[in-house]
Amino acid sequence: MNNQPAEIFGYYVGDPSAEARKARKEHWCPFTGSRCSKNSRLIDYPFGVCTVAHGDGFYTICPLRFEPK
């Protein structure tokens, strides 16, 4: 069973592109056009997970992704 983050700061976790690296470095959310606002109690920077892989599917866990910019 596959249970892990699939998309972080709007990009697939395995995306090596300059855009994906920049979004991760700056904690940038492409869906809101601003810094990610999801906080974690375990880390000192925004959570950044948009979508998770669970079983055979992918599930969006960030409600901000559906709000208009």
C-alpha positions in Angstrom: 0.0 0.0 0.0 1.3 3.4 -1.0 0.7 6.0 1.7 2.9 9.1 1.3 3.0 12.7 0.1 2.5 12.9 -3.6 2.6 16.7 -4.2 4.4 19.3 -2.1 4.0 23.1 -2.7 2.1 22.3 -5.9 4.7 19.9 -7.5 5.0 16.2 -7.6 7.5 15.1 -5.0 9.9 13.7 -7.6 9.9 16.9 -9.7 13.5 18.1 -10.1 12.6 21.2 -12.1 13.9 24.6 -11.1 10.3 25.8 -10.5 9.6 22.9 -8.1 12.9 23.5 -6.2 12.2 27.2 -5.9 8.6 26.5 -4.6 10.0 24.2 -2.0 12.8 26.6 -1.0 10.4 29.5 -0.7 7.4 27.4 0.7 5.4 28.9 -2.2 1.8 27.8 -3.0 1.0 28.1 -6.6 -2.7 27.8 -5.9 -2.9 30.8 -3.7 0.0 32.8 -5.2 1.6 33.3 -1.8 3.6 31.5 0.9 1.9 28.3 2.1 -0.2 28.9 5.2 -0.6 25.3 6.5 1.3 25.0 9.8 2.6 21.9 11.4 3.2 21.2 15.1 6.2 19.2 14.2 8.2 21.4 11.8 9.1 25.1 11.9 8.0 25.9 8.3 4.8 25.5 6.3 3.6 21.9 5.9 3.3 22.2 2.1 1.7 18.8 1.3 -1.1 19.3 -1.2 -1.9 15.7 -2.3 -1.2 12.3 -0.8 -0.9 8.9 -2.4 -3.1 6.4 -0.5 -3.7 2.9 -1.7 -4.2 3.1 -5.5 -5.4 6.7 -5.5 -4.3 10.3 -5.1 -6.2 12.6 -2.7 -6.0 16.3 -2.3 -5.8 17.3 1.3 -5.4 21.1 0.9 -8.7 23.0 0.7 -6.9 26.1 -0.3 -6.2 24.5 -3.7 -9.8 24.9 -4.7 -10.2 28.5 -3.7 -10.0 31.2 -6.4 -6.9 33.3 -6.5 
